[in-house]
Amino acid sequence: MNASLRVAVLSLAVVALGACASMDERTSAAPAAQAEMRVSSDRLDVDHEYVARVETIARRRGIGVTWVHPPYKKVRAENRE
């Protein structure tokens, strides 16, 4: 059983590494997202309304909230102050 488990783990590792190696740059979403960010004049701001709602509910339940990655919302260029 130990040998068959080793073969299964090794096979899974080979398949996973093969999938990573066959990934093409053109299929990656990162360059498209970077191009969109350069062209767009919109910006991302912290969604303070959502943060306040979540923290209020958490306080009622006695839970402390620590935002590691706060939620963002897109702000149109026309709406900037």
N, C-alpha and C positions, 0 to 999 in steps of 0.2 A: 504494500500500500504506500509506503514511503517513497518508493521509486516512481510509482505512477503519479503521486502528488508533485514530485519534482519535475517530471516530464510535463505535467499540465501547467505548472507555473512558468517553466521555461518557454513552452509554446505560446502562452499568453503574452509573455514579455516580448518574444520575437514578433508576434502579430502587432502588438502595440507600437513597437519601435518602427516596424515597417510602415504603419499608417502615418506616423509622424514624418518619416523620411519622404513619403510620397506627396506631402502637402505642397501645393504650388503657391507661389507668392501671389499670383493673380486671383486666387480664390480667397485670399485672406481679406477680412473686412477692415483691417486697420488702415491701409492706405486710402480706401474710399472715405472712411470716417475723418481722416486727417485732411483730405482734400475738401470735404464738406465744411469742416471747421474753418479753413482758410477763407473760403468763399463767403460763408455766412457771416453776417454782422450781428447775429443774435449772440446772447451770452447766457450762461447758466448761473442762477442765483439759488441760494438755499431757500427751500420752501418753508418759510417760517410759520405759515398757517398750519401746515401738516405737522410740523415739529411740536407746535403748541398743543394741538389736539391730542397727539400721542402722549405727550408728557402729562397733560391733564388727566387722561384716563389712567395712566400708570400711577400717578400720585394717589388717585382715589383707591387704587388697588394695593397701595403700599409697595410699589415696585420702583426701583431707581433705574433711570434710563441713561446710558452713556452712548452718545452718537459717535461711532467710529467713522462711518461714511454717511453724513447727513443727506437727506433726499434733496435733489435739485429740481428746479423747474426752468424751462426755457423762457427767457425774457426777450420779446421782440425789440428790435432796434428803435422803433417808433415810441415805445413805452418807457424808454429810459428817462430818468430825471436828472 
